[in-house]
Amino acid sequence: MAAFALGAPAASSASVGELLARVAGGGSAAGVSFSSLGGLSSLFTHSGTKIHCKHVHNHGLFLTSTSGYILIQFLECTANGSPCEGPAPGSNEIHVPSETTLFHLGLGQLTLTKERIPAAAILLDKDVKCEGPSGFVKVLVLGAVIGALQLSPSEQPIPLKTPFSTAILNFQQTANGLQHLRLFLLPGGELATYDLYSLSNKEPEALLSSEVSLDLLDLFTLGNGNHIELELVEP
C-alpha cells in the first residue's frame, strides 16, 4: 500500500461511516495478511519539489476489520533528481516501519455532494524523511492522504459485497500539491478533510503536497497460510 505517510485511528465497534473488510462469505478480516507492489510512486509539492521512487513493496496485517499494520519500502528514491540516502550506503530507500504505521478503511468523497467511494485513509504517525548530503533538498513529509480502492486501474470503485483476490489502491492528484480525494467519512458520520504536507530545507513553511501511486494489493492470507478472498461491506 504505497504511502509516504501512514497511520490511522484505531477502530472499535462498527458505526455509521465504517467500511468493513471480511473474509468472502463471512468472518472478520482480523489476522489476514497481504502484500502489495507498485511501480513509480511520487510526491509533489505545490512549489515544485518532487520525490520519485521507482518501486514500492509493502506487507500488511489486518488487526480489525477496518485497520491494521503495514510495512512500506520505497525503493530507488530521488528528490529533485538527487538520490535519497537509504538505511544502507547507496540503497536510496525510504522505509516506513510497521510498528508506527496503520491503515484505515472507510468511505471517501470528492465533494460534499459526490457519491461516497471505498477508500483507505492514510494518516501520518511518524515523520517520513528523504535526506542526502550537504546541499541536497531534504524533505520531511507529514499529514494525511487518501487513496481510492478499485478492482482495476479503470477508476471504477470496488463494489461492496463482491469477493476479490486482488485490489488496486489508487492515489491521484488534481494538480501539483492537491490530492484528488480529500474528504473521508469517519465512524459516526463526521466528514473530515485530510491533506498531505511537506517541509524542506529550501522552503520556510510546510507546503500542501500530493502523492501519485498505483498499487496492487494481493496474497490475502489467513494465519494458517491459506489464500482467501475478501469483500467490503457497510455495517
SULLIN-V54827 format. One record per helix or strand of 3 or more residues. SS is the DSSP state (h for helix, s for strand). FROM is the first residue (numbers start at 1). TO is the last residue. If there is no record, write none. Layout:
SS/FROM/TO ; SS/FROM/TO
This chain:
s/20/23 ; s/33/38 ; s/41/45 ; s/50/62 ; s/67/79 ; s/94/96 ; h/98/100 ; s/102/109 ; s/117/123 ; s/128/130 ; s/139/150 ; s/167/171 ; s/173/175 ; s/183/185 ; s/191/193 ; s/196/200 ; s/207/221 ; s/230/233
